[in-house]
């Protein structure tokens, strides 16, 4: 049976004469095709054209199968029914958690350099760092590594401030990629300091995991929606 000619006769479209004819009401045309398929016992497993779908005004030589193949099937993942809220925020949430963890880890490690004592006797001061914490660190590194004493002193007397600054920088997310790169460099510096000691058991379990987390944060840095970079960039675009 010639389905093309039967379709043309059913919907009133002329085919084969090379003319362009207005189809009239396009939704009614889609309903006519559904009725034709139903009468012939054919399952119409596609969504009929509606007024929300694109509506061409002119049809030239429209064959029977053209409408079927150019009508989008109705699926569960249809954009009209798919949830739009928060559907693309998972990478942004993941990056936020990673960045905040890195910033917190660095900042609290820096704060610890200014602490002395335990419990009620705990104090925080610059003298705790420069007089009580830094000298033993420098001496331990100099005596157990090939580094000169002057370099060890410079490292021990500056690492506390570096931890504080880079921790805040990373948590805020300003120049996010550069801040995360600086955080990774700080962890590597700490790892080098641990590697200079006789007992470097924390090198892999602590520093190695931290470097891996920084690398993962860098891989998700494109989703920096919840950062100063993301907020300022959005305001600039508006």
Secondary structure by P-SEA (a helix, b strand, c coil): ccaaaaaaaaaccccccccccccccaaaaaaaaaaaaaaaccccccccccccccccccccccccccccccbbbbccccccccccccccaaaaaaaaaaaaaaaaaaaaaaaaaacccccccccccccccccccaaaaaaaaaacccccaaaaaaaaacaaaaaaaaaaaaaaccaaaaaaaaaaaaaaaaaaaaaaccccccccccaaaaaaaaaaaaaacccccccaaaaaaaaaac
